[in-house]
Amino acid sequence: MYVASRWAFLLGILLAIIVGLVSNMPNLALDPAILDWLFYLLMVLGFFAGYVFISQEHEHTFLLLAIGLAVFANSFGNLPTAGAFLNAVLGTIGYFFGVVVVAIVVRKIIAWYME
């Protein structure tokens, strides 16, 4: 199960990068329904990876990483050419990391309840 969650985390990051790049290209405009399904897939991958893959000793580091990404994800907008692409990619990675954080919180609540 750990190996599958590890692959889910890697696949989620790669899918977030691809969705962020494709969603910002006007000549490769995806159907909104396909884009919705890709975000649902990111949600499922993120929840599975966060619940199983992120260990208890790495929770704090990952939470700090997710907070930093949420704060600075939109700070590249003023770059002339790559700013919009960086904002889109970091935004979708932030979405994926947000779902991972929710999975970590759910796992913590279940652990507190089981004590």
MOPAC internal coordinates of N, CA, C and O (Angstrom, degrees):
PM7 1SCF
backbone

  N    0.0000 0     0.00 0     0.00 0    0    0    0
  C    1.4509 1     0.00 0     0.00 0    1    0    0
  C    1.5372 1   110.52 1     0.00 0    2    1    0
  O    1.2310 1   121.04 1   144.43 1    3    2    1
  N    1.3547 1   115.61 1   -35.57 1    3    2    1
  C    1.4551 1   119.53 1  -179.96 1    5    3    2
  C    1.5255 1   111.27 1   -64.15 1    6    5    3
  O    1.2310 1   120.50 1   139.28 1    7    6    5
  N    1.3216 1   116.64 1   -40.72 1    7    6    5
  C    1.4639 1   120.28 1  -179.33 1    9    7    6
  C    1.5287 1   110.00 1   -65.84 1   10    9    7
  O    1.2310 1   120.40 1   139.38 1   11   10    9
  N    1.3132 1   116.84 1   -40.62 1   11   10    9
  C    1.4702 1   120.22 1   178.62 1   13   11   10
  C    1.5273 1   110.91 1   -64.13 1   14   13   11
  O    1.2310 1   119.96 1   140.40 1   15   14   13
  N    1.3299 1   117.68 1   -39.60 1   15   14   13
  C    1.4618 1   119.97 1   179.39 1   17   15   14
  C    1.5248 1   111.17 1   -70.02 1   18   17   15
  O    1.2310 1   120.79 1   148.24 1   19   18   17
  N    1.3205 1   116.09 1   -31.76 1   19   18   17
  C    1.4589 1   120.00 1   176.15 1   21   19   18
  C    1.5233 1   110.40 1   -64.86 1   22   21   19
  O    1.2310 1   120.45 1   136.26 1   23   22   21
  N    1.3305 1   116.74 1   -43.74 1   23   22   21
  C    1.4548 1   120.69 1   176.49 1   25   23   22
  C    1.5252 1   111.47 1   -66.71 1   26   25   23
  O    1.2310 1   120.40 1   145.45 1   27   26   25
  N    1.3289 1   116.84 1   -34.55 1   27   26   25
  C    1.4650 1   120.07 1   177.64 1   29   27   26
  C    1.5246 1   110.55 1   -64.70 1   30   29   27
  O    1.2310 1   120.28 1   141.20 1   31   30   29
  N    1.3270 1   117.07 1   -38.80 1   31   30   29
  C    1.4639 1   120.67 1   178.32 1   33   31   30
  C    1.5297 1   110.19 1   -65.41 1   34   33   31
  O    1.2310 1   120.21 1   133.24 1   35   34   33
  N    1.3121 1   117.20 1   -46.76 1   35   34   33
  C    1.4623 1   120.72 1   179.73 1   37   35   34
  C    1.5260 1   111.04 1   -64.53 1   38   37   35
  O    1.2310 1   120.21 1   135.79 1   39   38   37
  N    1.3252 1   117.20 1   -44.21 1   39   38   37
  C    1.4590 1   121.07 1   178.51 1   41   39   38
  C    1.5315 1   110.93 1   -63.45 1   42   41   39
  O    1.2310 1   120.38 1   142.42 1   43   42   41
  N    1.3316 1   116.88 1   -37.58 1   43   42   41
  C    1.4566 1   120.27 1   178.06 1   45   43   42
  C    1.5141 1   112.29 1   -63.84 1   46   45   43
  O    1.2310 1   120.21 1   138.11 1   47   46   45
  N    1.3268 1   117.21 1   -41.89 1   47   46   45
  C    1.4638 1   119.79 1   178.63 1   49   47   46
  C    1.5398 1   110.15 1   -66.41 1   50   49   47
  O    1.2310 1   120.31 1   135.87 1   51   50   49
  N    1.3230 1   117.02 1   -44.13 1   51   50   49
  C    1.4624 1   119.64 1   178.80 1   53   51   50
  C    1.5279 1   111.66 1   -63.72 1   54   53   51
  O    1.2310 1   120.28 1   138.04 1   55   54   53
  N    1.3278 1   117.08 1   -41.96 1   55   54   53
  C    1.4631 1   120.67 1   178.17 1   57   55   54
  C    1.5263 1   110.89 1   -65.04 1   58   57   55
  O    1.2310 1   120.30 1   142.26 1   59   58   57
  N    1.3289 1   117.04 1   -37.74 1   59   58   57
  C    1.4708 1   120.29 1   178.09 1   61   59   58
  C    1.5296 1   110.79 1   -64.28 1   62   61   59
  O    1.2310 1   120.19 1   140.07 1   63   62   61
  N    1.3121 1   117.25 1   -39.93 1   63   62   61
  C    1.4674 1   120.28 1   177.56 1   65   63   62
  C    1.5273 1   110.23 1   -64.79 1   66   65   63
  O    1.2310 1   120.29 1   134.78 1   67   66   65
  N    1.3136 1   117.06 1   -45.22 1   67   66   65
  C    1.4738 1   120.76 1  -178.96 1   69   67   66
  C    1.5258 1   110.84 1   -64.74 1   70   69   67
  O    1.2310 1   120.48 1   134.88 1   71   70   69
  N    1.3340 1   116.69 1   -45.12 1   71   70   69
  C    1.4736 1   119.75 1  -179.88 1   73   71   70
  C    1.5230 1   110.14 1   -64.22 1   74   73   71
  O    1.2310 1   120.35 1   140.10 1   75   74   73
  N    1.3320 1   116.93 1   -39.90 1   75   74   73
  C    1.4609 1   119.74 1   178.24 1   77   75   74
  C    1.5152 1   112.54 1   -63.18 1   78   77   75
  O    1.2310 1   120.24 1   140.18 1   79   78   77
  N    1.3127 1   117.14 1   -39.82 1   79   78   77
  C    1.4613 1   119.93 1   179.18 1   81   79   78
  C    1.5208 1   111.88 1   -72.09 1   82   81   79
  O    1.2310 1   120.43 1   134.84 1   83   82   81
  N    1.3219 1   116.78 1   -45.16 1   83   82   81
  C    1.4635 1   120.35 1  -176.81 1   85   83   82
  C    1.5243 1   111.30 1   -68.97 1   86   85   83
  O    1.2310 1   120.00 1   143.55 1   87   86   85
  N    1.3175 1   117.60 1   -36.45 1   87   86   85
  C    1.4658 1   119.21 1  -178.34 1   89   87   86
  C    1.5153 1   112.04 1   -69.39 1   90   89   87
  O    1.2310 1   119.71 1   164.72 1   91   90   89
  N    1.3264 1   118.16 1   -15.28 1   91   90   89
  C    1.4570 1   121.09 1  -178.92 1   93   91   90
  C    1.5268 1   112.72 1  -101.46 1   94   93   91
  O    1.2310 1   119.99 1   179.98 1   95   94   93
  N    1.3140 1   117.62 1    -0.02 1   95   94   93
  C    1.4683 1   121.02 1   179.03 1   97   95   94
  C    1.5209 1   109.59 1   -98.67 1   98   97   95
  O    1.2310 1   120.01 1   -65.42 1   99   98   97
  N    1.3208 1   117.58 1   114.58 1   99   98   97
  C    1.4712 1   119.43 1  -175.86 1  101   99   98
  C    1.5291 1   113.61 1   -65.97 1  102  101   99
  O    1.2310 1   119.51 1   148.81 1  103  102  101
  N    1.3300 1   118.53 1   -31.19 1  103  102  101
  C    1.4611 1   119.63 1  -179.01 1  105  103  102
  C    1.5271 1   112.21 1   -81.20 1  106  105  103
  O    1.2310 1   119.48 1   171.12 1  107  106  105
  N    1.3303 1   118.59 1    -8.88 1  107  106  105
  C    1.4655 1   122.26 1   176.18 1  109  107  106
  C    1.5247 1   110.78 1  -114.72 1  110  109  107
  O    1.2310 1   120.36 1  -142.97 1  111  110  109
  N    1.3096 1   116.91 1    37.03 1  111  110  109
  C    1.4576 1   121.01 1  -175.94 1  113  111  110
  C    1.5294 1   110.38 1   -61.82 1  114  113  111
  O    1.2310 1   121.56 1   -57.25 1  115  114  113
  N    1.3203 1   114.63 1   122.75 1  115  114  113
  C    1.4626 1   120.33 1   177.86 1  117  115  114
  C    1.5162 1   110.12 1   -86.47 1  118  117  115
  O    1.2310 1   121.32 1   -25.24 1  119  118  117
  N    1.3034 1   115.07 1   154.76 1  119  118  117
  C    1.4494 1   121.18 1   172.82 1  121  119  118
  C    1.5334 1   108.14 1   -62.18 1  122  121  119
  O    1.2310 1   119.09 1   -44.97 1  123  122  121
  N    1.3221 1   119.33 1   135.03 1  123  122  121
  C    1.4670 1   120.30 1  -179.16 1  125  123  122
  C    1.5268 1   113.56 1   -57.47 1  126  125  123
  O    1.2310 1   119.93 1   149.71 1  127  126  125
  N    1.3271 1   117.73 1   -30.29 1  127  126  125
  C    1.4646 1   119.62 1   177.93 1  129  127  126
  C    1.5293 1   110.78 1   -67.13 1  130  129  127
  O    1.2310 1   120.20 1   140.98 1  131  130  129
  N    1.3324 1   117.22 1   -39.02 1  131  130  129
  C    1.4660 1   120.53 1   177.42 1  133  131  130
  C    1.5173 1   110.26 1   -66.52 1  134  133  131
  O    1.2310 1   120.77 1   138.77 1  135  134  133
  N    1.3147 1   116.13 1   -41.23 1  135  134  133
  C    1.4619 1   120.49 1   178.20 1  137  135  134
  C    1.5234 1   111.07 1   -62.85 1  138  137  135
  O    1.2310 1   120.37 1   140.63 1  139  138  137
  N    1.3432 1   116.89 1   -39.37 1  139  138  137
  C    1.4658 1   120.32 1   176.01 1  141  139  138
  C    1.5202 1   111.43 1   -61.39 1  142  141  139
  O    1.2310 1   120.29 1   136.95 1  143  142  141
  N    1.3301 1   117.05 1   -43.05 1  143  142  141
  C    1.4646 1   120.43 1   179.70 1  145  143  142
  C    1.5181 1   111.76 1   -66.79 1  146  145  143
  O    1.2310 1   120.27 1   145.56 1  147  146  145
  N    1.3196 1   117.09 1   -34.44 1  147  146  145
  C    1.4664 1   119.37 1   176.34 1  149  147  146
  C    1.5335 1   110.78 1   -65.53 1  150  149  147
  O    1.2310 1   120.58 1   141.76 1  151  150  149
  N    1.3306 1   116.49 1   -38.24 1  151  150  149
  C    1.4647 1   119.08 1   176.90 1  153  151  150
  C    1.5294 1   111.34 1   -69.80 1  154  153  151
  O    1.2310 1   119.88 1   145.67 1  155  154  153
  N    1.3248 1   117.83 1   -34.33 1  155  154  153
  C    1.4707 1   119.94 1   173.75 1  157  155  154
  C    1.5208 1   110.90 1   -63.58 1  158  157  155
  O    1.2310 1   120.74 1   138.92 1  159  158  157
  N    1.3305 1   116.19 1   -41.08 1  159  158  157
  C    1.4552 1   120.44 1   177.41 1  161  159  158
  C    1.5283 1   110.71 1   -63.67 1  162  161  159
  O    1.2310 1   120.32 1   138.71 1  163  162  161
  N    1.3301 1   116.99 1   -41.29 1  163  162  161
  C    1.4668 1   120.55 1   174.90 1  165  163  162
  C    1.5248 1   111.10 1   -59.84 1  166  165  163
  O    1.2310 1   120.61 1   141.97 1  167  166  165
  N    1.3264 1   116.44 1   -38.03 1  167  166  165
  C    1.4587 1   120.66 1   179.67 1  169  167  166
  C    1.5273 1   111.07 1   -65.39 1  170  169  167
  O    1.2310 1   120.24 1   134.50 1  171  170  169
  N    1.3180 1   117.14 1   -45.50 1  171  170  169
  C    1.4634 1   120.65 1  -179.28 1  173  171  170
  C    1.5258 1   110.67 1   -65.87 1  174  173  171
  O    1.2310 1   120.37 1   134.81 1  175  174  173
  N    1.3299 1   116.89 1   -45.19 1  175  174  173
  C    1.4618 1   120.55 1   178.65 1  177  175  174
  C    1.5249 1   111.19 1   -62.22 1  178  177  175
  O    1.2310 1   120.35 1   138.69 1  179  178  177
  N    1.3212 1   116.95 1   -41.31 1  179  178  177
  C    1.4592 1   120.80 1  -179.82 1  181  179  178
  C    1.5091 1   112.83 1   -66.57 1  182  181  179
  O    1.2310 1   120.56 1   139.34 1  183  182  181
  N    1.3213 1   116.54 1   -40.66 1  183  182  181
  C    1.4592 1   118.72 1   179.90 1  185  183  182
  C    1.5256 1   110.99 1   -67.36 1  186  185  183
  O    1.2310 1   120.43 1   137.27 1  187  186  185
  N    1.3199 1   116.78 1   -42.73 1  187  186  185
  C    1.4653 1   120.29 1   179.19 1  189  187  186
  C    1.5285 1   110.86 1   -65.15 1  190  189  187
  O    1.2310 1   120.57 1   134.51 1  191  190  189
  N    1.3251 1   116.52 1   -45.49 1  191  190  189
  C    1.4630 1   120.14 1  -179.04 1  193  191  190
  C    1.5204 1   111.32 1   -65.97 1  194  193  191
  O    1.2310 1   120.12 1   139.67 1  195  194  193
  N    1.3089 1   117.37 1   -40.33 1  195  194  193
  C    1.4609 1   119.74 1  -179.47 1  197  195  194
  C    1.5108 1   113.16 1   -69.90 1  198  197  195
  O    1.2310 1   120.70 1   145.89 1  199  198  197
  N    1.2995 1   116.26 1   -34.11 1  199  198  197
  C    1.4664 1   119.69 1  -178.14 1  201  199  198
  C    1.5181 1   111.66 1   -74.44 1  202  201  199
  O    1.2310 1   120.22 1   145.06 1  203  202  201
  N    1.3376 1   117.19 1   -34.94 1  203  202  201
  C    1.4622 1   120.24 1  -173.89 1  205  203  202
  C    1.5288 1   112.45 1  -107.53 1  206  205  203
  O    1.2310 1   119.69 1   138.27 1  207  206  205
  N    1.3353 1   118.20 1   -41.73 1  207  206  205
  C    1.4586 1   120.94 1  -168.74 1  209  207  206
  C    1.5286 1   114.20 1   -80.01 1  210  209  207
  O    1.2310 1   119.57 1   136.39 1  211  210  209
  N    1.3174 1   118.43 1   -43.61 1  211  210  209
  C    1.4626 1   120.67 1  -176.51 1  213  211  210
  C    1.5267 1   108.13 1   -75.44 1  214  213  211
  O    1.2310 1   121.09 1   -67.41 1  215  214  213
  N    1.3315 1   115.52 1   112.59 1  215  214  213
  C    1.4638 1   120.25 1  -176.86 1  217  215  214
  C    1.5271 1   110.32 1   -77.39 1  218  217  215
  O    1.2310 1   121.08 1   -13.62 1  219  218  217
  N    1.3066 1   115.54 1   166.38 1  219  218  217
  C    1.4632 1   120.39 1  -177.97 1  221  219  218
  C    1.5190 1   111.81 1   -64.62 1  222  221  219
  O    1.2310 1   119.94 1   147.62 1  223  222  221
  N    1.3210 1   117.71 1   -32.38 1  223  222  221
  C    1.4593 1   119.06 1   179.87 1  225  223  222
  C    1.5264 1   112.85 1   -74.90 1  226  225  223
  O    1.2310 1   120.01 1   163.50 1  227  226  225
  N    1.3386 1   117.58 1   -16.50 1  227  226  225
  C    1.4644 1   121.48 1   178.71 1  229  227  226
  C    1.5261 1   113.10 1  -104.91 1  230  229  227
  O    1.2310 1   120.03 1  -177.71 1  231  230  229
  N    1.3181 1   117.54 1     2.29 1  231  230  229
  C    1.4695 1   120.23 1  -177.42 1  233  231  230
  C    1.5193 1   112.33 1   -60.63 1  234  233  231
  O    1.2310 1   120.26 1   131.68 1  235  234  233
  N    1.3299 1   117.10 1   -48.32 1  235  234  233
  C    1.4633 1   120.18 1  -176.15 1  237  235  234
  C    1.5224 1   111.27 1   -64.25 1  238  237  235
  O    1.2310 1   120.42 1   138.88 1  239  238  237
  N    1.3132 1   116.80 1   -41.12 1  239  238  237
  C    1.4618 1   120.26 1   178.31 1  241  239  238
  C    1.5203 1   110.79 1   -63.05 1  242  241  239
  O    1.2310 1   120.43 1   136.34 1  243  242  241
  N    1.3201 1   116.78 1   -43.66 1  243  242  241
  C    1.4563 1   119.62 1  -179.79 1  245  243  242
  C    1.5266 1   111.02 1   -67.12 1  246  245  243
  O    1.2310 1   119.83 1   140.94 1  247  246  245
  N    1.3267 1   117.93 1   -39.06 1  247  246  245
  C    1.4659 1   120.00 1   178.50 1  249  247  246
  C    1.5236 1   111.17 1   -63.44 1  250  249  247
  O    1.2310 1   120.07 1   139.16 1  251  250  249
  N    1.3277 1   117.47 1   -40.84 1  251  250  249
  C    1.4655 1   119.97 1   176.41 1  253  251  250
  C    1.5264 1   111.35 1   -64.63 1  254  253  251
  O    1.2310 1   120.48 1   140.77 1  255  254  253
  N    1.3175 1   116.68 1   -39.23 1  255  254  253
  C    1.4609 1   120.86 1   176.63 1  257  255  254
  C    1.5263 1   110.95 1   -62.27 1  258  257  255
  O    1.2310 1   120.46 1   136.22 1  259  258  257
  N    1.3180 1   116.73 1   -43.78 1  259  258  257
  C    1.4680 1   120.63 1  -179.75 1  261  259  258
  C    1.5240 1   111.29 1   -66.46 1  262  261  259
  O    1.2310 1   120.04 1   141.69 1  263  262  261
  N    1.3223 1   117.53 1   -38.31 1  263  262  261
  C    1.4698 1   120.37 1   177.89 1  265  263  262
  C    1.5182 1   110.33 1   -66.00 1  266  265  263
  O    1.2310 1   120.49 1   136.20 1  267  266  265
  N    1.3276 1   116.68 1   -43.80 1  267  266  265
  C    1.4623 1   120.16 1   177.69 1  269  267  266
  C    1.5177 1   112.32 1   -61.84 1  270  269  267
  O    1.2310 1   120.46 1   139.60 1  271  270  269
  N    1.3122 1   116.72 1   -40.40 1  271  270  269
  C    1.4622 1   120.31 1   177.59 1  273  271  270
  C    1.5196 1   111.38 1   -65.81 1  274  273  271
  O    1.2310 1   120.35 1   140.01 1  275  274  273
  N    1.3228 1   116.93 1   -39.99 1  275  274  273
  C    1.4650 1   119.85 1   179.24 1  277  275  274
  C    1.5236 1   111.54 1   -65.38 1  278  277  275
  O    1.2310 1   120.38 1   144.63 1  279  278  277
  N    1.3166 1   116.87 1   -35.37 1  279  278  277
  C    1.4618 1   120.34 1  -178.52 1  281  279  278
  C    1.5277 1   111.42 1   -74.49 1  282  281  279
  O    1.2310 1   120.35 1   137.52 1  283  282  281
  N    1.3256 1   116.94 1   -42.48 1  283  282  281
  C    1.4631 1   120.03 1  -172.13 1  285  283  282
  C    1.5242 1   114.86 1  -105.51 1  286  285  283
  O    1.2310 1   119.36 1  -169.14 1  287  286  285
  N    1.3032 1   118.83 1    10.86 1  287  286  285
  C    1.4703 1   120.90 1  -176.44 1  289  287  286
  C    1.5263 1   112.58 1   -64.23 1  290  289  287
  O    1.2310 1   119.68 1   146.52 1  291  290  289
  N    1.3077 1   118.21 1   -33.48 1  291  290  289
  C    1.4611 1   121.07 1  -176.11 1  293  291  290
  C    1.5192 1   113.15 1  -101.74 1  294  293  291
  O    1.2310 1   120.03 1  -160.85 1  295  294  293
  N    1.3232 1   117.55 1    19.15 1  295  294  293
  C    1.4595 1   119.78 1  -175.65 1  297  295  294
  C    1.5253 1   113.60 1   -86.37 1  298  297  295
  O    1.2310 1   119.50 1   176.76 1  299  298  297
  N    1.3169 1   118.57 1    -3.24 1  299  298  297
  C    1.4564 1   121.04 1  -178.65 1  301  299  298
  C    1.5234 1   112.53 1   -99.80 1  302  301  299
  O    1.2310 1   119.95 1  -168.35 1  303  302  301
  N    1.2924 1   117.70 1    11.65 1  303  302  301
  C    1.4657 1   121.25 1  -175.76 1  305  303  302
  C    1.5048 1   114.48 1   -65.19 1  306  305  303
  O    1.2310 1   119.42 1   156.80 1  307  306  305
  N    1.3204 1   118.72 1   -23.20 1  307  306  305
  C    1.4695 1   120.55 1  -177.61 1  309  307  306
  C    1.5191 1   113.50 1   -85.74 1  310  309  307
  O    1.2310 1   119.86 1   175.26 1  311  310  309
  N    1.3092 1   117.86 1    -4.74 1  311  310  309
  C    1.4661 1   119.07 1   175.96 1  313  311  310
  C    1.5265 1   109.03 1   -69.71 1  314  313  311
  O    1.2310 1   119.83 1   -43.85 1  315  314  313
  N    1.3241 1   117.93 1   136.15 1  315  314  313
  C    1.4656 1   120.09 1  -171.17 1  317  315  314
  C    1.5236 1   115.24 1   -60.01 1  318  317  315
  O    1.2310 1   119.24 1   127.25 1  319  318  317
  N    1.3043 1   119.06 1   -52.75 1  319  318  317
  C    1.4593 1   119.45 1  -173.30 1  321  319  318
  C    1.5093 1   112.83 1  -103.66 1  322  321  319
  O    1.2310 1   120.51 1   132.99 1  323  322  321
  N    1.3111 1   116.62 1   -47.01 1  323  322  321
  C    1.4636 1   120.42 1  -172.18 1  325  323  322
  C    1.5206 1   113.10 1   -90.89 1  326  325  323
  O    1.2310 1   119.49 1   174.87 1  327  326  325
  N    1.3017 1   118.58 1    -5.13 1  327  326  325
  C    1.4581 1   120.87 1  -175.49 1  329  327  326
  C    1.5129 1   114.22 1   -60.64 1  330  329  327
  O    1.2310 1   120.45 1   135.49 1  331  330  329
  N    1.3200 1   116.75 1   -44.51 1  331  330  329
  C    1.4640 1   119.94 1  -179.35 1  333  331  330
  C    1.5250 1   111.09 1   -66.79 1  334  333  331
  O    1.2310 1   120.63 1   141.70 1  335  334  333
  N    1.3295 1   116.41 1   -38.30 1  335  334  333
  C    1.4695 1   119.67 1   178.71 1  337  335  334
  C    1.5296 1   111.10 1   -67.14 1  338  337  335
  O    1.2310 1   120.63 1   136.96 1  339  338  337
  N    1.3305 1   116.39 1   -43.04 1  339  338  337
  C    1.4685 1   119.75 1   178.78 1  341  339  338
  C    1.5157 1   111.03 1   -63.90 1  342  341  339
  O    1.2310 1   120.24 1   138.64 1  343  342  341
  N    1.3283 1   117.15 1   -41.36 1  343  342  341
  C    1.4608 1   119.94 1   177.11 1  345  343  342
  C    1.5230 1   111.71 1   -61.20 1  346  345  343
  O    1.2310 1   120.51 1   137.50 1  347  346  345
  N    1.3236 1   116.63 1   -42.50 1  347  346  345
  C    1.4734 1   120.32 1  -179.29 1  349  347  346
  C    1.5218 1   111.03 1   -66.84 1  350  349  347
  O    1.2310 1   120.14 1   135.54 1  351  350  349
  N    1.3287 1   117.34 1   -44.46 1  351  350  349
  C    1.4676 1   120.48 1  -179.29 1  353  351  350
  C    1.5168 1   110.64 1   -66.23 1  354  353  351
  O    1.2310 1   120.05 1   132.73 1  355  354  353
  N    1.3227 1   117.50 1   -47.27 1  355  354  353
  C    1.4654 1   119.85 1   179.72 1  357  355  354
  C    1.5268 1   111.69 1   -66.65 1  358  357  355
  O    1.2310 1   120.16 1   150.31 1  359  358  357
  N    1.3243 1   117.30 1   -29.69 1  359  358  357
  C    1.4612 1   120.15 1   175.89 1  361  359  358
  C    1.5201 1   112.65 1   -66.67 1  362  361  359
  O    1.2310 1   120.35 1   137.67 1  363  362  361
  N    1.3331 1   116.94 1   -42.33 1  363  362  361
  C    1.4671 1   119.01 1   179.27 1  365  363  362
  C    1.5246 1   111.28 1   -74.06 1  366  365  363
  O    1.2310 1   119.87 1   146.11 1  367  366  365
  N    1.3340 1   117.86 1   -33.89 1  367  366  365
  C    1.4669 1   119.34 1   173.85 1  369  367  366
  C    1.5240 1   109.37 1   -65.54 1  370  369  367
  O    1.2310 1   120.40 1   141.91 1  371  370  369
  N    1.3291 1   116.84 1   -38.09 1  371  370  369
  C    1.4651 1   120.60 1   176.10 1  373  371  370
  C    1.5188 1   112.12 1   -62.98 1  374  373  371
  O    1.2310 1   120.40 1   142.36 1  375  374  373
  N    1.3256 1   116.84 1   -37.64 1  375  374  373
  C    1.4669 1   120.92 1   175.65 1  377  375  374
  C    1.5238 1   110.44 1   -62.01 1  378  377  375
  O    1.2310 1   120.90 1   133.58 1  379  378  377
  N    1.3317 1   115.89 1   -46.42 1  379  378  377
  C    1.4671 1   121.05 1   179.08 1  381  379  378
  C    1.5261 1   110.58 1   -62.28 1  382  381  379
  O    1.2310 1   120.17 1   133.93 1  383  382  381
  N    1.3259 1   117.29 1   -46.07 1  383  382  381
  C    1.4630 1   120.50 1   179.57 1  385  383  382
  C    1.5291 1   111.31 1   -65.31 1  386  385  383
  O    1.2310 1   120.01 1   147.53 1  387  386  385
  N    1.3205 1   117.59 1   -32.47 1  387  386  385
  C    1.4620 1   120.26 1   176.81 1  389  387  386
  C    1.5169 1   111.84 1   -63.00 1  390  389  387
  O    1.2310 1   120.52 1   139.80 1  391  390  389
  N    1.3191 1   116.61 1   -40.20 1  391  390  389
  C    1.4688 1   120.13 1   177.61 1  393  391  390
  C    1.5269 1   110.23 1   -68.06 1  394  393  391
  O    1.2310 1   120.18 1   142.50 1  395  394  393
  N    1.3317 1   117.26 1   -37.50 1  395  394  393
  C    1.4652 1   120.88 1   176.52 1  397  395  394
  C    1.5303 1   109.90 1   -61.85 1  398  397  395
  O    1.2310 1   120.19 1   138.23 1  399  398  397
  N    1.3188 1   117.24 1   -41.77 1  399  398  397
  C    1.4647 1   121.05 1   178.55 1  401  399  398
  C    1.5278 1   110.82 1   -63.75 1  402  401  399
  O    1.2310 1   120.02 1   139.78 1  403  402  401
  N    1.3201 1   117.56 1   -40.22 1  403  402  401
  C    1.4670 1   120.45 1   176.72 1  405  403  402
  C    1.5251 1   110.33 1   -61.34 1  406  405  403
  O    1.2310 1   120.17 1   139.76 1  407  406  405
  N    1.3253 1   117.27 1   -40.24 1  407  406  405
  C    1.4671 1   120.41 1   178.35 1  409  407  406
  C    1.5273 1   110.79 1   -64.92 1  410  409  407
  O    1.2310 1   120.21 1   141.06 1  411  410  409
  N    1.3220 1   117.20 1   -38.94 1  411  410  409
  C    1.4684 1   120.18 1   177.31 1  413  411  410
  C    1.5246 1   110.47 1   -63.65 1  414  413  411
  O    1.2310 1   120.44 1   137.89 1  415  414  413
  N    1.3215 1   116.76 1   -42.11 1  415  414  413
  C    1.4694 1   120.65 1   179.00 1  417  415  414
  C    1.5247 1   110.59 1   -64.73 1  418  417  415
  O    1.2310 1   119.97 1   137.74 1  419  418  417
  N    1.3199 1   117.67 1   -42.26 1  419  418  417
  C    1.4717 1   120.74 1   177.78 1  421  419  418
  C    1.5209 1   110.50 1   -61.75 1  422  421  419
  O    1.2310 1   120.47 1   137.19 1  423  422  421
  N    1.3351 1   116.70 1   -42.81 1  423  422  421
  C    1.4595 1   120.50 1   178.19 1  425  423  422
  C    1.5239 1   111.21 1   -62.17 1  426  425  423
  O    1.2310 1   120.19 1   139.96 1  427  426  425
  N    1.3314 1   117.24 1   -40.04 1  427  426  425
  C    1.4695 1   121.04 1   178.23 1  429  427  426
  C    1.5331 1   111.23 1   -65.61 1  430  429  427
  O    1.2310 1   120.30 1   137.79 1  431  430  429
  N    1.3123 1   117.04 1   -42.21 1  431  430  429
  C    1.4738 1   120.00 1   179.87 1  433  431  430
  C    1.5227 1   110.34 1   -64.19 1  434  433  431
  O    1.2310 1   120.19 1   138.33 1  435  434  433
  N    1.3203 1   117.23 1   -41.67 1  435  434  433
  C    1.4713 1   120.42 1   177.81 1  437  435  434
  C    1.5290 1   110.04 1   -63.76 1  438  437  435
  O    1.2310 1   120.17 1   139.27 1  439  438  437
  N    1.3305 1   117.29 1   -40.73 1  439  438  437
  C    1.4689 1   120.53 1   178.92 1  441  439  438
  C    1.5201 1   110.89 1   -65.20 1  442  441  439
  O    1.2310 1   119.74 1   139.78 1  443  442  441
  N    1.3232 1   118.11 1   -40.22 1  443  442  441
  C    1.4684 1   120.74 1   178.20 1  445  443  442
  C    1.5251 1   110.79 1   -65.46 1  446  445  443
  O    1.2310 1   121.03 1   141.94 1  447  446  445
  N    1.3223 1   115.64 1   -38.06 1  447  446  445
  C    1.4553 1   119.44 1  -179.42 1  449  447  446
  C    1.5316 1   111.73 1   -68.61 1  450  449  447
  O    1.2310 1   120.49 1   144.34 1  451  450  449
  N    1.3322 1   116.68 1   -35.66 1  451  450  449
  C    1.4547 1   121.40 1  -177.57 1  453  451  450
  C    1.5270 1   113.45 1   -76.61 1  454  453  451
  O    1.2310 1   119.80 1   165.98 1  455  454  453
  N    1.3235 1   118.00 1   -14.02 1  455  454  453
  C    1.4818 1   119.76 1  -179.82 1  457  455  454
  C    1.5063 1   112.79 1   -67.93 1  458  457  455
  O    1.2310 1   120.10 1   180.00 1  459  458  457

